[in-house]
Amino acid sequence: MMTSRRTVLSTAAAGLAFLGCARLASAQTGAATETYANEVAGYGPLVADPYGILDLPAGFAYRVVSRFGETMSDGLEVPYKADGMGCIPLGGSRVALVRNHELKSDDLNYGPAGLARRLAPQVDLSRAYDVGADGHALPGGTTTLIYDVARQKLISQHLSLTGTAVNCAGGVTPWGSWLSCEENTQKAGGNLSKDHGWVFEVPARSKGLVQAVPLKAMGRFQHEAACVDPRTGVVYMTEDSFAGPGLFYRFLPNARGELHMGGKLQALGFRDAPGGVSTANQGQVIWSQGDWKQVVWIDLDGVESPDDDLRLRGAKAGAATFARGEGIHFGAGEMYFTCTSGGPAKHGQIMRYVPSASEGQAGERDTPGRLQLFLESADEKVFDYGDNLTVAPWGHLIVCEDRYSNTKRNHIRGVTPEGKVYTIARNVFRENAELAGACFSPDGSTLFVNIYWPGITLAITGPWRSPQG
């Protein structure tokens, strides 16, 4: 969404100023509310937020953890466009929230250096991935927040990755890092000194800027999100291509937990469609909600893809295509990922992938992995444009909506293991930006989530383990 900083500061100042002293909002029983038709009750109807940020069910509350423009512990400013985010335990009740900022190369006033990049001298350019021809690091990257869940208190926050572009989503690793993905394939030229379209790794315990090193063996494409199977170390990635359907990727690392040492990149295909097929059910309907397909994995070459044609070459080789693959998260022996505009009604799909018992090994030919069309929305009031998602500790999916509209509000939806949907929250903040970065604290007490624009991070608490449905 294109909005000027001046507009944000002038119209949001009154609404955000009080949050510095009143950082907690509770849903009060009996407040006015509007509910949408849901398949199951979940936590009950939403209650209007008196502060105009996030409507929640009765019994739930949020705290504003961090917001755009604040001065961080390192003296830089919290960047705008808070997108994907991961929660990584640090011991005791402390966690690291590693948060993406989906800033384009020309978002010059919205990055960590602040308005007119006045804080640029404080950015260590030697650790930035791309320093433009103007002498400044590109504004995209990540910030790391240290948060005490027991005290519900922010301890510190700092810039942890810089010089990248359009850092959309990503995923946590079992070894305590965040994979930050560029949803951008701009080539060097103009103000850019390097090609983009990579994955970068950010250790959660880093106390400052990490050295920005692209993991080129994981492919160059419009990355969206990633997850890691903790049993095998295999990395799975989605693609949100603006030019057409994308692929679903698997990266087999040469050394578990050492992604910089390279590996093999593959794309998913269906055994019963060796020539490739679209999974979107738009035009040709290939399956119904609940159906399963056995898969094959197709080796990809030329993965650094200077012509940005990896998805095209993969589809030609027989890979299945997906309508805007977005959020992905690994649960109990399986993973889920969203296809934002999939389905005949284009309201979105959720896929479930169960890896082979011999995933990535020769034996998977006899016992292949399986992909299920877990959910396909036919009603935008129930589920619309699911994007970032996480698997709750009790097995439900928590999905953020990403529909930019003047009339349709974005929600956080819950999805039961049976594929039933309920509503958890509604974004009522100005301009109706997407909700993003949903992730739970390790104890399941707190759901962290971002309001993408201008960039607000919230911590939501409540009776999480008692949805009805």
C-alpha positions in Angstrom: 0.0 0.0 0.0 1.4 3.4 -1.0 1.1 5.9 1.9 3.3 8.8 2.6 5.2 9.1 5.9 3.7 12.5 6.4 0.2 11.1 6.2 1.0 8.4 8.7 2.6 10.7 11.2 -0.1 13.4 11.0 -3.2 11.1 11.1 -1.9 8.4 13.3 -0.1 10.5 15.9 -3.1 11.0 18.1 -4.1 7.3 17.9 -0.6 6.0 18.7 0.6 8.7 21.2 -1.4 7.2 24.0 0.1 3.8 23.5 3.3 4.8 25.1 1.5 5.0 28.5 -1.5 2.8 27.8 0.0 -0.1 26.1 -2.7 -2.7 27.0 -6.1 -3.0 25.5 -8.6 -5.6 26.7 -11.8 -6.8 25.0 -14.6 -5.9 27.4 -17.8 -8.1 27.4 -20.8 -6.2 26.1 -18.9 -3.8 23.8 -20.4 -3.2 20.4 -19.2 -5.6 17.7 -19.9 -6.9 14.3 -19.4 -10.6 13.5 -19.0 -12.5 10.3 -20.4 -15.8 9.4 -18.0 -18.4 10.6 -18.1 -22.2 10.3 -17.4 -22.7 14.0 -17.6 -20.5 17.1 -14.0 -20.4 18.0 -13.6 -17.9 20.9 -16.9 -16.2 20.3 -17.8 -12.9 18.7 -15.3 -10.1 18.4 -15.5 -7.0 20.6 -14.8 -3.6 19.3 -11.4 -2.2 20.3 -11.8 1.2 21.9 -8.4 2.1 20.7 -9.2 1.3 17.1 -6.4 -1.2 16.4 -7.4 -4.8 16.8 -10.8 -6.3 17.7 -10.6 -9.5 19.8 -13.0 -11.9 21.5 -13.9 -11.2 25.2 -11.2 -12.3 27.5 -8.3 -11.5 25.1 -6.0 -8.6 25.3 -3.0 -7.1 23.3 0.0 -5.1 24.2 1.8 -2.9 21.7 5.4 -4.3 21.8 7.0 -2.1 19.2 6.0 0.4 16.6 7.4 2.2 13.6 9.7 5.2 14.2 10.6 4.3 17.8 14.3 4.6 18.7 15.8 1.1 19.2 18.4 0.1 21.6 21.1 0.6 19.0 20.1 4.2 18.3 18.4 3.4 15.0 14.7 3.6 14.3 12.1 0.8 14.0 11.6 0.5 10.2 8.2 0.4 8.6 6.4 -2.5 6.8 6.7 -5.2 9.5 6.0 -8.5 7.8 7.1 -12.1 8.5 8.4 -12.9 12.0 9.7 -15.8 14.0 9.8 -16.5 17.8 12.9 -18.3 19.0 13.4 -19.3 22.7 16.5 -17.8 24.5 16.1 -19.6 27.8 13.9 -18.9 30.8 11.0 -16.7 29.8 12.9 -14.7 27.2 12.4 -15.0 23.4 13.9 -13.4 20.4 11.4 -12.1 17.8 13.2 -11.7 14.5 11.0 -9.4 12.3 11.2 -8.8 8.6 10.7 -5.3 7.1 9.5 -5.5 3.5 11.1 -2.3 2.3 11.9 -1.8 -1.3 15.1 -0.3 -2.5 13.5 3.1 -2.9 11.7 3.2 0.5 14.4 5.6 1.5 12.6 7.4 4.4 11.1 4.2 6.0 14.2 2.3 7.0 16.3 2.1 10.1 18.2 5.3 9.3 14.9 7.3 9.6 13.6 10.3 7.8 16.1 11.7 5.2 18.4 8.8 6.4 19.8 11.1 9.1 21.0 8.1 11.1 22.9 6.5 8.2 26.3 7.0 9.8 25.3 4.6 12.6 24.7 1.7 10.1 27.8 -0.5 9.6 28.0 -0.7 5.8 30.6 -3.5 6.0 27.8 -5.8 7.2 25.2 -4.7 4.7 24.4 -6.9 1.7 23.9 -4.2 -0.9 25.2 -0.6 -0.6 23.7 1.5 -3.3 25.4 3.9 -5.7 24.2 6.7 -3.3 26.5 5.2 -0.6 23.6 4.0 1.6 22.6 0.5 2.6 19.3 -0.6 1.1 16.6 -0.2 3.8 15.3 -3.8 3.8 16.2 -6.3 6.4 15.3 -7.5 9.9 15.1 -6.3 13.5 15.5 -8.5 16.5 13.3 -7.9 19.6 14.2 -9.5 23.0 10.9 -10.0 24.9 10.2 -11.4 28.3 7.0 -13.5 28.0 6.5 -13.9 31.8 6.7 -10.1 32.4 5.1 -9.2 29.1 7.8 -6.7 28.6 10.1 -5.7 25.7 13.8 -5.8 26.9 15.6 -4.5 23.8 15.4 -4.3 20.0 18.0 -3.7 17.3 18.8 -3.9 13.6 20.0 -7.4 12.8 20.1 -7.5 8.9 20.4 -4.7 6.4 21.1 -4.0 2.8 18.4 -6.3 1.5 15.2 -5.7 -0.4 11.5 -6.7 0.1 12.1 -9.1 3.0 8.7 -10.7 3.0 8.5 -13.8 5.2 10.9 -16.6 6.2 11.0 -19.2 8.9 12.7 -20.3 12.1 15.3 -23.1 12.1 15.8 -25.8 14.8 19.3 -24.4 15.4 18.0 -21.0 16.6 18.0 -18.7 13.6 15.6 -16.9 11.2 15.7 -17.4 7.5 14.8 -14.0 5.9 13.5 -14.2 2.4 13.7 -11.6 -0.4 10.5 -11.4 -2.4 12.3 -9.5 -5.1 14.5 -10.3 -8.0 15.9 -7.0 -9.0 19.2 -7.1 -10.8 22.2 -5.0 -10.2 22.0 -1.6 -11.9 20.8 1.9 -11.2 21.2 2.3 -7.4 21.7 -1.5 -6.8 25.1 -2.9 -6.8 24.1 -6.6 -6.5 21.4 -9.0 -7.7 18.5 -9.8 -5.3 16.2 -12.7 -4.7 18.0 -14.6 -1.9 17.6 -16.1 1.5 19.7 -14.7 4.4 20.2 -16.4 7.8 20.0 -14.3 11.0 21.0 -16.0 14.3 18.6 -15.1 17.0 21.3 -14.6 19.6 23.2 -12.0 17.6 23.5 -8.8 19.6 23.9 -6.5 16.5 24.1 -6.6 12.8 24.9 -9.9 11.3 27.1 -10.2 8.2 24.5 -10.4 5.3 25.5 -13.5 3.3 23.1 -14.7 0.5 22.5 -18.5 0.5 22.6 -18.7 -3.2 22.3 -22.5 -3.4 18.7 -22.1 -2.1 17.8 -20.4 -5.3 17.1 -17.0 -6.7 13.4 -16.3 -7.1 10.6 -14.3 -5.4 11.0 -16.0 -2.0 8.1 -15.9 0.4 8.5 -18.2 3.4 10.5 -21.2 4.6 10.3 -23.9 7.2 12.7 -26.6 8.3 11.8 -30.2 9.2 13.6 -30.6 12.6 14.0 -34.3 12.0 15.9 -34.1 8.7 17.1 -30.5 8.4 15.4 -30.2 5.0 14.2 -26.7 4.1 10.9 -26.1 2.3 10.1 -22.8 0.6 7.2 -21.1 -1.1 7.2 -18.7 -4.0 5.0 -15.6 -4.4 5.7 -14.7 -8.0 4.0 -11.5 -9.3 4.4 -12.8 -12.9 2.4 -16.0 -12.6 2.1 -19.2 -10.6 5.1 -20.3 -8.5 6.6 -23.5 -7.4 7.0 -25.3 -4.0 10.7 -26.0 -3.3 12.8 -28.3 -1.2 16.4 -27.7 -0.3 18.5 -30.7 0.7 21.5 -29.3 2.5 24.9 -30.8 2.2 25.3 -30.5 5.9 22.4 -30.4 8.4 22.2 -26.9 9.9 25.0 -25.5 7.7 23.0 -24.0 4.9 26.0 -21.9 3.7 27.7 -25.2 2.7 25.2 -25.6 -0.2 22.9 -28.4 -1.2 20.4 -29.5 -3.8 17.3 -27.5 -4.8 14.2 -29.4 -6.0 10.6 -28.6 -6.9 7.5 -30.6 -6.1 5.5 -32.4 -8.8 2.6 -34.9 -8.7 3.2 -38.6 -9.6 -0.1 -38.6 -11.6 0.8 -35.5 -13.6 4.4 -35.9 -14.8 4.0 -33.1 -17.3 3.2 -30.6 -14.6 -0.2 -29.2 -13.5 -1.7 -26.2 -11.7 -3.0 -26.9 -8.2 -5.3 -23.8 -8.1 -8.5 -25.4 -9.4 -9.0 -22.4 -11.7 -10.1 -23.7 -15.1 -8.9 -27.3 -14.8 -10.1 -28.8 -11.5 -7.7 -31.5 -10.4 -8.8 -32.2 -6.8 -11.3 -31.4 -4.0 -10.8 -30.3 -0.5 -9.4 -33.2 1.5 -7.9 -35.0 -1.5 -4.3 -36.2 -1.4 -1.6 -36.5 -4.1 1.6 -38.5 -4.0 4.5 -36.3 -5.0 7.8 -36.5 -6.8 10.7 -34.1 -6.4 12.4 -32.6 -9.5 16.0 -31.6 -9.6 16.6 -28.0 -10.6 19.7 -26.6 -12.2 21.0 -23.1 -12.7 19.4 -22.2 -9.4 21.1 -18.7 -9.2 18.7 -18.0 -12.2 20.2 -14.8 -13.6 17.2 -14.6 -16.0 14.7 -15.1 -13.1 13.2 -18.1 -14.9 13.5 -20.8 -12.3 9.8 -21.3 -11.9 9.3 -21.5 -15.7 12.0 -24.1 -16.1 10.8 -26.1 -13.2 7.2 -26.1 -14.5 8.5 -27.2 -17.9 10.3 -30.1 -16.2 7.0 -31.3 -14.6 6.7 -29.3 -11.4 3.3 -28.4 -10.1 2.4 -24.7 -9.8 0.7 -22.9 -7.0 -1.3 -19.7 -6.9 0.9 -17.3 -4.8 2.5 -19.6 -2.3 3.0 -17.7 0.9 3.2 -18.6 4.6 4.5 -22.0 5.7 5.0 -23.6 9.1 6.1 -27.1 10.3 3.8 -28.7 12.8 3.7 -32.3 14.2 5.4 -34.3 11.4 3.8 -32.2 8.7 3.7 -28.7 7.3 1.1 -26.3 6.0 1.4 -23.5 3.5 -1.0 -21.0 2.0 -1.8 -20.2 -1.6 -3.3 -16.8 -1.2 -5.3 -16.6 -4.4 -5.9 -20.3 -5.0 -9.3 -21.9 -5.6 -12.1 -21.3 -8.1 -13.3 -18.3 -6.1 -9.7 -17.1 -5.7 -10.2 -16.6 -1.9 -7.3 -18.9 -1.0 -6.2 -22.4 -0.3 -4.1 -24.2 2.4 -2.0 -27.1 1.5 -0.7 -29.8 3.9 2.5 -31.7 3.1 3.5 -34.9 4.9 7.1 -35.8 4.1 8.1 -39.3 3.2 9.6 -41.5 6.0 12.6 -41.5 3.7 12.5 -37.8 2.7 15.4 -36.9 0.5 16.7 -40.4 0.4 16.5 -43.1 -2.2 13.7 -44.9 -0.3 11.2 -42.1 -0.9 10.6 -43.5 -4.4 8.7 -46.4 -2.7 7.1 -44.3 0.1 6.6 -40.8 -1.4 5.6 -37.7 0.4 1.9 -36.6 0.1 0.3 -33.3 -0.5 -3.3 -32.5 0.6 -5.7 -29.8 -0.5 -6.5 -29.1 3.2 -8.7 -26.0 2.8 -10.2 -24.2 -0.2 -12.3 -21.2 0.6 -15.5 -20.5 -1.2 -16.6 -17.6 1.1 -14.5 -14.5 1.6 -16.4 -13.9 4.9 -15.0 -17.1 6.3 -11.5 -17.1 4.9 -9.9 -14.7 2.4 -6.4 -14.3 1.1 -4.6 -16.3 3.8 -0.9 -15.4 4.0 1.4 -15.8 7.0 0.5 -18.7 9.2 1.7 -20.7 12.2 0.7 -23.9 13.8 -0.5 -23.4 17.4 0.9 -25.7 20.1 -2.5 -27.4 20.3 -2.6 -28.1 16.6 -4.8 -25.4 15.1 -3.6 -23.2 12.3 -3.4 -19.4 12.9 -3.6 -17.6 9.6 -3.2 -13.9 8.8 -5.2 -12.4 6.0 -3.7 -10.2 3.3 -6.5 -8.6 1.4 -5.9 -4.9 0.6 -9.4 -3.3 0.3 -11.2 -0.2 1.3 -14.2 -2.3 2.5 -12.9 -5.8 3.5 -11.1 -5.9 6.8 -8.2 -8.3 7.4 -8.5 -10.9 10.1 -6.6 -13.5 11.9 -8.4 -16.9 11.4 -8.1 -20.1 13.2 -8.4 -23.4 11.4 -9.1 -26.7 13.2 -7.5 -30.0 12.3 -10.8 -30.8 10.5 -10.5 -27.7 8.3 -13.2 -25.7 10.1 -12.6 -21.9 10.3 -13.1 -19.4 13.1 -12.2 -15.7 13.6 -9.7 -14.7 16.2 -9.1 -11.0 15.4 -9.9 -8.2 13.1 -7.6 -5.4 12.0 -9.4 -2.1 12.6 -6.4 0.1 12.4 -6.2 2.8 9.7 -5.8 1.7 6.1 -6.5 -2.0 6.8 -3.0 -3.3 6.1 -2.4 -7.0 6.2 -1.7 -8.9 9.4 1.6 -10.7 9.3 4.2 -12.6 11.2 2.0 -14.6 13.5 4.1 -16.8 15.9 3.5 -18.2 19.4 5.7 -18.0 22.4 7.1 -21.5 23.4 4.6 -21.8 26.2 1.7 -21.0 24.0 0.6 -18.1 26.2 1.3 -15.3 23.7 0.6 -14.8 20.0 2.8 -12.2 18.4 1.6 -10.5 15.3 2.4 -7.5 13.1 0.2 -4.9 11.5 2.2 -4.5 8.3 1.7 -0.8 7.6 3.0 1.4 9.1 4.5 -1.3 11.3 3.2 -2.3 14.7 4.0 -5.5 16.7 1.4 -6.8 19.1 1.5 -9.4 21.8 -1.9 -11.1 22.3 -2.8 -13.1 25.4 -6.0 -14.9 26.4 -7.6 -18.3 26.8 -5.9 -19.7 23.8 -6.5 -23.4 24.4 -10.2 -23.2 24.7 -11.7 -22.5 21.2 -15.1 -24.0 20.5 -15.6 -26.0 17.4 
